[in-house]
Amino acid sequence: MGKEFDPEMHQAISLEENDEQEPNTILLVLQRGYFFQERLLRPALVTVSNKSAAWLKANPVQYSDEEAADEVVEAADDAETTTVDDIE
């Protein structure tokens, strides 16, 4: 517990809101994982921390480069989409 979630070794069974821990921190190990000769036999089943909606609202993501953020939005707006009708 207290370690960072690693999808190569862990399987997240649940998320728990926890503003005291960094996101993706293992809060609880529900079932131990096993290795044999450096090979993963079974991933550990874990509960992982996630920030609460109230925390996320109070601490919005700040982009360090406004131009890069604008480029992402423009690229998303310009992206081609396919509807179900287009596929037929």
GUMITOR-389724 format. One record per residue (C-alpha): residue number from 1; residue in one letter; x, y, z. Coordinates in steps of 0.5 Angstrom, whole numbers, plus 500, padded with zeros to 3 digits. Example, Ala and Ser with C-alpha at 12.3 -4.5 7.8 and 13.67 -1.06 7.14 Angstrom:
BEGIN
<node nr="1" rest="A" east="525" north="491" up="516"/>
<node nr="2" rest="S" east="527" north="498" up="514"/>
This chain:
BEGIN
<node nr="1" rest="M" east="500" north="500" up="500"/>
<node nr="2" rest="G" east="502" north="507" up="499"/>
<node nr="3" rest="K" east="506" north="505" up="492"/>
<node nr="4" rest="E" east="504" north="508" up="485"/>
<node nr="5" rest="F" east="499" north="504" up="481"/>
<node nr="6" rest="D" east="503" north="500" up="476"/>
<node nr="7" rest="P" east="498" north="496" up="471"/>
<node nr="8" rest="E" east="504" north="491" up="469"/>
<node nr="9" rest="M" east="503" north="489" up="476"/>
<node nr="10" rest="H" east="496" north="491" up="479"/>
<node nr="11" rest="Q" east="489" north="490" up="477"/>
<node nr="12" rest="A" east="485" north="496" up="480"/>
<node nr="13" rest="I" east="478" north="493" up="482"/>
<node nr="14" rest="S" east="476" north="500" up="485"/>
<node nr="15" rest="L" east="477" north="507" up="486"/>
<node nr="16" rest="E" east="477" north="511" up="492"/>
<node nr="17" rest="E" east="476" north="519" up="493"/>
<node nr="18" rest="N" east="482" north="521" up="497"/>
<node nr="19" rest="D" east="485" north="528" up="497"/>
<node nr="20" rest="E" east="490" north="526" up="502"/>
<node nr="21" rest="Q" east="494" north="522" up="497"/>
<node nr="22" rest="E" east="496" north="523" up="490"/>
<node nr="23" rest="P" east="492" north="520" up="485"/>
<node nr="24" rest="N" east="494" north="513" up="483"/>
<node nr="25" rest="T" east="496" north="511" up="489"/>
<node nr="26" rest="I" east="495" north="504" up="492"/>
<node nr="27" rest="L" east="490" north="505" up="498"/>
<node nr="28" rest="L" east="489" north="497" up="499"/>
<node nr="29" rest="V" east="491" north="491" up="497"/>
<node nr="30" rest="L" east="485" north="486" up="496"/>
<node nr="31" rest="Q" east="489" north="480" up="494"/>
<node nr="32" rest="R" east="496" north="479" up="493"/>
<node nr="33" rest="G" east="500" north="478" up="486"/>
<node nr="34" rest="Y" east="505" north="473" up="485"/>
<node nr="35" rest="F" east="511" north="472" up="481"/>
<node nr="36" rest="F" east="515" north="466" up="479"/>
<node nr="37" rest="Q" east="522" north="467" up="477"/>
<node nr="38" rest="E" east="521" north="474" up="475"/>
<node nr="39" rest="R" east="514" north="472" up="471"/>
<node nr="40" rest="L" east="508" north="475" up="473"/>
<node nr="41" rest="L" east="503" north="469" up="475"/>
<node nr="42" rest="R" east="497" north="473" up="478"/>
<node nr="43" rest="P" east="497" north="481" up="479"/>
<node nr="44" rest="A" east="495" north="484" up="485"/>
<node nr="45" rest="L" east="488" north="486" up="486"/>
<node nr="46" rest="V" east="488" north="493" up="489"/>
<node nr="47" rest="T" east="484" north="500" up="491"/>
<node nr="48" rest="V" east="487" north="506" up="488"/>
<node nr="49" rest="S" east="486" north="513" up="490"/>
<node nr="50" rest="N" east="483" north="518" up="486"/>
<node nr="51" rest="K" east="482" north="526" up="487"/>
<node nr="52" rest="S" east="474" north="528" up="489"/>
<node nr="53" rest="A" east="470" north="532" up="485"/>
<node nr="54" rest="A" east="470" north="537" up="490"/>
<node nr="55" rest="W" east="478" north="537" up="490"/>
<node nr="56" rest="L" east="478" north="537" up="482"/>
<node nr="57" rest="K" east="473" north="543" up="482"/>
<node nr="58" rest="A" east="477" north="547" up="487"/>
<node nr="59" rest="N" east="484" north="546" up="483"/>
<node nr="60" rest="P" east="483" north="546" up="476"/>
<node nr="61" rest="V" east="488" north="543" up="471"/>
<node nr="62" rest="Q" east="493" north="549" up="469"/>
<node nr="63" rest="Y" east="496" north="549" up="462"/>
<node nr="64" rest="S" east="503" north="551" up="462"/>
<node nr="65" rest="D" east="503" north="553" up="455"/>
<node nr="66" rest="E" east="496" north="556" up="453"/>
<node nr="67" rest="E" east="498" north="556" up="445"/>
<node nr="68" rest="A" east="499" north="548" up="446"/>
<node nr="69" rest="A" east="492" north="548" up="450"/>
<node nr="70" rest="D" east="489" north="552" up="444"/>
<node nr="71" rest="E" east="492" north="547" up="439"/>
<node nr="72" rest="V" east="489" north="541" up="442"/>
<node nr="73" rest="V" east="482" north="544" up="442"/>
<node nr="74" rest="E" east="483" north="546" up="435"/>
<node nr="75" rest="A" east="485" north="539" up="433"/>
<node nr="76" rest="A" east="479" north="536" up="436"/>
<node nr="77" rest="D" east="475" north="541" up="433"/>
<node nr="78" rest="D" east="478" north="540" up="426"/>
<node nr="79" rest="A" east="478" north="532" up="427"/>
<node nr="80" rest="E" east="474" north="528" up="422"/>
<node nr="81" rest="T" east="468" north="524" up="425"/>
<node nr="82" rest="T" east="464" north="518" up="423"/>
<node nr="83" rest="T" east="457" north="517" up="424"/>
<node nr="84" rest="V" east="454" north="510" up="424"/>
<node nr="85" rest="D" east="450" north="512" up="417"/>
<node nr="86" rest="D" east="457" north="514" up="414"/>
<node nr="87" rest="I" east="459" north="506" up="415"/>
<node nr="88" rest="E" east="453" north="503" up="412"/>
